Amino acid sequence: MAVANGVVVRIPAPLRKVTGGQDKVEIKGKTLTEVLGSLERQFPGIKERLMDETGELRHFVNIYVNGEDVRFLQGLGTETKPGDEVSIVPAVAGGSA
């Protein structure tokens, strides 16, 4: 992908049916909240898979901005700028081996 004019959002396999099979999309937004709002406008229904009815990230969804977990940054208020990479990672349930 060329130099981004927006934020590059990496889409995990389980959500690609919502994005028409795309594994990454470019979205504009100055905060993670704006990015997710733009993502929802472009791909209706994706936000409900990421956030609960109170507007918080679902417990089984992890989002990283440039490799940093947003739960340890400013959460949904984490600032984003063109060229940043947002990764949506569904949590994997573990068990004993």
C-alpha positions in Angstrom: 0.0 0.0 0.0 1.3 3.4 -0.9 1.8 6.2 1.6 -1.5 6.5 3.5 -3.6 9.6 3.5 -5.6 8.1 6.3 -5.3 5.4 9.0 -4.8 1.9 7.8 -7.1 -0.5 9.6 -6.3 -4.2 9.5 -9.4 -6.3 9.4 -9.3 -9.8 11.0 -10.6 -12.8 9.0 -13.9 -13.1 11.0 -14.9 -9.5 10.1 -13.9 -9.6 6.4 -17.4 -10.6 5.3 -18.5 -7.2 6.5 -15.8 -5.4 4.5 -16.4 -7.4 1.3 -13.3 -9.5 1.9 -10.8 -6.6 2.4 -8.1 -7.4 4.9 -7.1 -3.7 5.3 -8.9 -0.4 4.6 -7.9 3.2 4.7 -10.1 5.4 7.0 -9.9 9.0 8.1 -10.2 10.0 11.7 -8.3 11.9 14.4 -9.2 9.6 17.2 -10.0 5.9 17.4 -13.6 6.8 18.0 -13.7 8.8 14.7 -11.9 5.9 12.9 -14.5 3.4 14.1 -17.3 5.8 13.2 -15.9 6.2 9.7 -15.5 2.4 9.5 -19.1 1.9 10.4 -20.3 4.4 7.8 -18.3 2.6 5.1 -19.1 -0.9 6.4 -22.5 -0.8 8.2 -22.7 -3.4 11.0 -19.0 -3.6 11.8 -19.2 -1.4 14.9 -21.7 -3.6 16.7 -19.2 -6.4 16.4 -16.5 -4.3 18.0 -18.4 -2.4 20.7 -21.1 -3.2 23.2 -24.4 -1.2 23.7 -22.7 1.2 26.1 -20.1 2.2 23.5 -17.2 0.3 25.1 -15.0 -2.2 23.3 -16.2 -5.7 23.7 -14.1 -7.8 26.1 -13.1 -10.2 23.3 -11.9 -7.4 21.0 -8.4 -5.9 21.2 -7.4 -2.9 19.2 -3.9 -1.7 18.7 -2.6 1.6 17.3 0.9 1.1 15.9 1.3 -2.0 17.9 0.2 -0.5 21.2 -2.9 -1.8 23.0 -5.4 1.1 23.2 -6.5 -0.1 26.7 -3.1 1.1 27.9 -3.2 4.3 25.8 -6.3 6.6 25.8 -8.8 3.9 24.9 -11.2 5.0 22.2 -9.9 8.6 22.6 -6.4 7.5 21.4 -5.3 10.0 18.8 -4.6 8.7 15.2 -2.9 10.4 12.3 -2.4 9.6 8.6 -0.1 6.6 8.2 -1.0 5.1 11.6 -1.9 1.4 11.6 -4.9 0.2 13.6 -5.2 -3.6 14.1 -8.4 -5.2 15.2 -7.6 -8.5 17.0 -10.3 -10.8 18.3 -9.1 -12.4 21.5 -8.5 -16.1 21.4 -10.0 -18.1 24.2 -7.3 -20.3 25.8 -7.3 -23.6 27.6 -4.9 -25.9 29.2 -2.8 -28.1 26.9 
